[in-house]
Amino acid sequence: MGNKRRIRIDVPALTRVEGEGSLTLKIDQGRIEQLQLSIFEPPRYFEKFLEGRAWHEVPDIVARICGICPVAYQMSAVQALEMAFDITPSDWVQRIRRLFYCGEWIQSHALHIHLLALPDYLGFDSVIGMAAKHPEEARRGLALQALGNELIRLFGGRSVHPVGARVGGFHHAPDAGTMERLHEKLQQLKPEAQALTDWCSSLPMPEVIDNFISVAMTNATEYPFHTGRLASSEGLDISAQQWEHYFREEQAPHSTALWSFLHNSPYLVGPLARLNLNTEHLPASITSRLKNKGVNFPSQNMFHSMLARAIEIEIAIEEALAISGNYHLPDSPYIEVTPREGVGYGMTEAPRGLLWHRYETDAKGLIHSARIVPPTSQNQARIEQDLQHSLQAYGLDHSEEELRLHCEKVIRNYDPCISCATHFLQLKLERR
């Protein structure tokens, strides 16, 4: 395929995904004429569903927004409602929420790495083919994902759409024996997580350096999960309440998903952005091993995203070990809540990136208004920007199949809900 040909690549549907989307790429005379990542899933109206609902219903409702990241939606929601009601959870609740969140990071990152991303770099169309040649790696991925699910189930009652979280804390607290067994399992799988990081750091990755803005939470004392301030690689330092003053959303003509901008610029949220802004909280053992592999963070190479997820699995297991090893039963797993009229904001770090909530309540605690900004919509503008840059660096004279695969790899770096199964994209090519 020569540079002077006009080609159009249509990806009419991204299948096996949470949501529906498509990708259109037009190349004319060796330059990109049009590139659109379109989301055409009908609106789900969750924010409108919440209006008129009681405060105690919100955590269970928002958990249904995502089957992979329900903890993130619950934790952002309870944080916002606690601000609206002017209550502060106990130290025990805050620590167990961090442990709860560790489970979600472990299961989500393990799923993405082993089932969705690794086949790209090992030359397979799917994890099924990969597992035949790399059975131990596939087994490791399933074991880590199962560990994350077990952690979520322990505090959530179930691993999918958990129901154990509430405003003010949790509905129940596991006994000491259960936590001891969890601690032992975490210790058993810690070497597996270390091996995963080492393996991912040794895989050959494209060297595509881009200039993008990283946005993530930061914390003075620990790697951020659910507490801290919001920062950027350009010096931003704000609270959840200030989000609306610096970020804006707009409707893209070719997408039903809202796009988000910081000072009119696309930005990155997710594991790589978190690592870029929180390298000082990396355990020394991880830093030294990465240095031996010649890998350094911060990184402006989006293809380091898979490695960033592996590192965060290690971080989550280390955190879970520390919390489970110092566990005690509280007098109560929650504090009593007295609803009141107010406005509250919450933000936490979902596996895919920053998740921001805002709720307005009346005197009875009924939801007057709700606004939710998920990480996938925040990354949409950045994905298109990345595709433009990465394709130019890759070269537009490659074959249709090579261009398709490269676009899939770029999209999967962000682990958006709309691209979970782009190994199976159906493409249409028009040449003139």
PEHUJO-V849368 format. One record per run of one state. SS is the DSSP state (A for helix, B for strand, O for the rest). FROM is the first residue (numbers start at 0). TO is the last residue. If there is no record, write none. Layout:
SS_FROM_TO ; SS_FROM_TO
This chain:
O_0_5 ; B_6_10 ; O_11_19 ; B_20_27 ; O_28_29 ; B_30_38 ; O_39_44 ; A_45_49 ; O_50_52 ; B_53_53 ; A_54_64 ; O_65_68 ; A_69_83 ; O_84_89 ; A_90_121 ; O_122_125 ; A_126_132 ; O_133_133 ; A_134_155 ; O_156_163 ; B_164_165 ; O_166_167 ; B_168_169 ; O_170_174 ; A_175_201 ; O_202_207 ; B_208_208 ; O_209_212 ; B_213_217 ; O_218_227 ; B_228_231 ; O_232_235 ; B_236_237 ; O_238_238 ; A_239_245 ; B_246_250 ; O_251_256 ; B_257_261 ; O_262_263 ; B_264_264 ; O_265_266 ; B_267_267 ; O_268_269 ; A_270_276 ; O_277_277 ; A_278_280 ; O_281_282 ; A_283_291 ; O_292_299 ; B_300_300 ; A_301_323 ; O_324_332 ; B_333_333 ; O_334_340 ; B_341_349 ; O_350_351 ; B_352_360 ; O_361_364 ; B_365_372 ; O_373_373 ; A_374_393 ; O_394_398 ; A_399_411 ; O_412_415 ; A_416_418 ; O_419_420 ; A_421_423 ; O_424_425 ; B_426_430 ; O_431_431
